[in-house]
C-alpha cells in the first residue's frame, strides 16, 4: 500500500524563485539562505519519493474573490506554471497523480471534509518555489505532485486544529490506496512576515524558532494557536503556518526531525525549513 514516509515544510517566498531563475543563488545576499537547502536536495535524491502532496496557498492565480475554496485538491494530470504578472516561471509543468488525488478527495469527503475538487488550474510560486528549492532546475520534476490549496488569504482561514485533522485524514486516505508508493507531504508558506501596513517587514525569530521546536517537541500545542496569535506574533501573512500543520497532522506522533534551516531576511521575510521523518 501507499505510505507517507516524511514531511517537509518550507517558506515559499517568490523572491527565492526569482533568485534561482536568474542564477543569483550564490550571490552574497542569497548564499546562506540557499545553503540551508543543500542537505535536503541530497536527501530527496536518496529518498526518491513517488508522489508529493504539496500544501500551499494560491496568490490570486487560480482563485480570486469570486471563488474562495477553503481546501481545494488538484485531481488533474498536469498543471502549468501561472503568470503572476511577469510571465510564468521557467520551470517544468507539474505532473499530477490523478488516481491518488481522486482517492484522497473521495476519502476525505467521506471523512466529512468538504474538499473542492479542481481539474484545471495553474499553479503559482506557492507551489513551484518549494519544488525548485528541493529539486533545483531539472528538465522535469522527479516526483508526481498533488496540489492542495488552502485559503490563508481571505478571512476566515481554517484553524490550525482543522488543518491538523485534515492531515490525519489524508494519512488515512494514503494508507488505504492499494498501489505501492513512497509519498511525502509538504507544508509551505511562512514563517513570520507582513507585507503591508505599519508593521511591514515584521520578523519574529523567537516565535518562529519556538514553532519549529514544537513541531517535534510539543506538536499538540500547535493545534490550539488562535488566528489572533499568528497575526500578533507572526504578522498578517504568518497565518500561512497553519498549512504546516496539515503536514504535521499527517505524520505519526513520533515524527523525528532530520534537518532544520532558518534564515533572515529574504525579501523582508523569515525563511524557515524543516524535514521530518514519519514516526
Protein Blocks (a to p, Z undefined) as FASTA:
>chain_A
ZZdfbdcdddfbfklmmmmmnopmmgmklmmmmmmmmmmmmmmmmnopabdcdddddehk
lpcfkbccfbdcdfbfbdcdddehgapaddddddddfklmmmmmmmmmmnopacdddfbd
cddfklmmmmmmmnopafbdcbdcddddddfkbccdddfklmmmmmmmmmmmmmmpmbdc
ddddddeejjdddfedjkgoiacfklmmmmmmmmmmmmmlmmmpcfklmmmmnojklmmm
mmmmmmmmmpcfkbccfbdcddddeehiacdddddddZZ
